Amino acid sequence: MTESRRLIDSPVGPILLSADGSGRLVGAQFGSGSATVTSRYPEVTGQAASRVLDDAAAQLGEYFEGRRRCFEIPLAMTGSPFQRRVWAQLQQIPFGTTVSYGQLAMQLGRPRAARAVGHANARNPVAVIVPCHRVIGSSGRLTGYGGGLSAKRRLLDLEAGGAPLLGTAREGLRQ
């Protein structure tokens, strides 16, 4: 099935949204705004894909403005059964809170799997919407993030009651 993609600008950097032909979001990844990258992606052609990309861009904009705490977007995330369990558990982390990789592993009934949880977290195909940024190290320190630690800090600050992020998400840098 062909994916439709749209690159949006956001306060934490460009985000590449991808949808399948049945109208489900399959990706929200930190990307590059360069013409080289965006020229590879097909324009949105299907009505269902266009609708989910519009909804994802709008909901991300509301999130960055501090007006949205959860997302209502149909998802289709591809991964191993363990990765899908981790990603489902990520969606249970309440807005404005953080958990450690070890805590997440314990919630999954796999207390020795903190490292595997970290690997699954790093492969989350739908950043921000599936809140992998809410997972931190056991010491309370921020650890790796696809959008960079600065973006992770800004997202956590926003959720902790900080000011809305400037430069809200808007439709495609290039489509």
N, C-alpha and C positions, 0 to 999 in steps of 0.2 A: 504494500500500500504506500502510495506517495505521501510524503509529509509536506505540509505547507509551513512556511516559516516567516517570521517577521522579527526584525531587530528593533527593539525599543530603547530609548534613552531612559536612564533612571539616575537618581541621585547617587547611586553606588556603582555606576558604570553601565555600559550597554548590556542588555539582556536579550538573548536570542530565544524567542518563543517558537515552539514547534507543535503542530497539531496533525493528527491523522485525519483521514478522509471521513471518519464517522463522527467528527466533532469532539474529540477528546484531546486534551493537552498531553503531549508526550515529552516535552522538554521546556525548561526555562533555565538556560545556562548563561553564565557570564560570558560575553563574547566581545568581539572587536567591531568597531564601527568602520573599519576600512572597506573601501570599495572592493578590494580583492576578496574578502570574506563574504560580504553580502551579495556579490554578483553570482555566487554559486547557488544561491537558494531560489527555488521557484517562487513565482508570485502566487498569492493566495488565489485559488481557482474555485474550490468547492465552497458552497454556502455554509455547510456545517463547520468546516475548518475556519473559515473567515469569522464566523460568529464566536467560536471559542477563543480565537486570537484577539478579537475585539474585547471580549469579556475579560480575558486575562490581563490585557493592557490596562483596561479601565480599573479592575480590582487592584492591580499593583499600584496604580496611581493613587487610589483611595488609601491604600495601606501606607504609602510613603507620606501622604498628607496627614496621617494619624486618624483617619476616619474609618478604617477597616481593621478588624482584629482576627478575622478568619476568612478563608477563601471558599467560594462556592463554584468550583470549576471541575467539570468531569475530567478525570485523569486516566491515563493508560500508561503505566510505568513498566518497562521491561527490565527484568532482572531475575536473579536466582530466587528460590523460595525464601532463603534467609534474608537476602536484601529486601525483598518485598515486606517481610515481617518487620525489619528495622524501619523501613520507610513508613509503614502503617503506624508503628510506635512513635515515630517522630511527629506524626500528625496529632498525637494525643498529648504532646507537651503543651501546657497552657501558655497562651500569649503572655509575654512578660516574665517568663520563668526560664531557668536553665537546668539542665541535668548533665551529669558527667557520662562519659562513655561507659564507665563501670556501672553506674546506676541504670543506664539504658539496658545494658546486658542483663542485669538482675531482673529488670521488669520483663524481659523476654524469657526469663527462666534459664538463662545461660550465664551465670555469674563469672565464669572464666573466659568469656568471649568478648571482653572489652576491645581488644585489638581488632577482631573481626567486625564488631559493630563500627569501629572507626573506619575500616575499609568500606563497609557498606554505606556509611554516612557520606564518605568522600565520593561515592558513585551515584549519589542522589541525582537523578536527571532533572528534577524540578525544584531548583533552588528558590528560596524565599517562600514560595507557596507551600512546599513541604519543608518545614523549618529546621533544616540541618544546622542553621546558625545558632540554634538554642542549645547545642551540645558543646560542652567545654571540658577541659582537662580536670582530673580529679583534684588538682590543687586549686581549682578555681580560675586558672589562667586560660586565656583564649588559645586555641590551637588552630591548625590549618583551616582554611576556607577557600573555596574556589574563586570567590570574588576578592580575596585578600583579607587580612586581619582588620584593616581599617574599615572595610565594608561590614564585616561581622560586628565590630564594635558599634558602628553607626546604627545597624539594625537592632542590636540589643539595647542601645540607648533610647532609640525611638520607642521600643516596646516597654521600656522601664518608665515611660512617662516623659521622655525628652521631647523637645520641640520637633514638629514635623520636619522631614528632610526637605531641603530646598531642591528645586529642579525636579518636580514630580515626573513620573514616567509619562511619556507621551508616545503617540504612534510613531511608527517606523522612522529610523534615521534614513533608511533606504528600504524600499519594498520591491 
